[in-house]
Amino acid sequence: MNFDVFNGKQKEAKENLEEILESSIEMEEDLMRTYLITAERIHDDDELKKRLENFAEGNAKRTKQLIDEMNENKEK
């Protein structure tokens, strides 16, 4: 029986997952930058500024999780 077919599909699925994770990392990083830049420009609403900084922090954590997931996926 030829198991190369299954290995090929697994490799393709793994590559697709890596592409999705890389794209997600880029989106999270873009959002993080946007939140931080916007927060820096706010001078009259401390609550909004803090919420935007918290959003950026959340994006940073998600980005790290995505990078960890991608690295784990590469090791398999």
Stockholm file with secondary structure:
# STOCKHOLM 1.0

chainA/1-76         MNFDVFNGKQKEAKENLEEILESSIEMEEDLMRTYLITAERIHDDDELKKRLENFAEGNAKRTKQLIDEMNENKEK
#=GR chainA/1-76 SS CCCHHHHHHHHHHHHHHHHHHHHHHHHHHHHHHHHHHHHHHCCSCHHHHHHHHHHHHHHHHHHHHHHHHHHHHHHC
#=GC SS_cons        CCCHHHHHHHHHHHHHHHHHHHHHHHHHHHHHHHHHHHHHHCCSCHHHHHHHHHHHHHHHHHHHHHHHHHHHHHHC
//
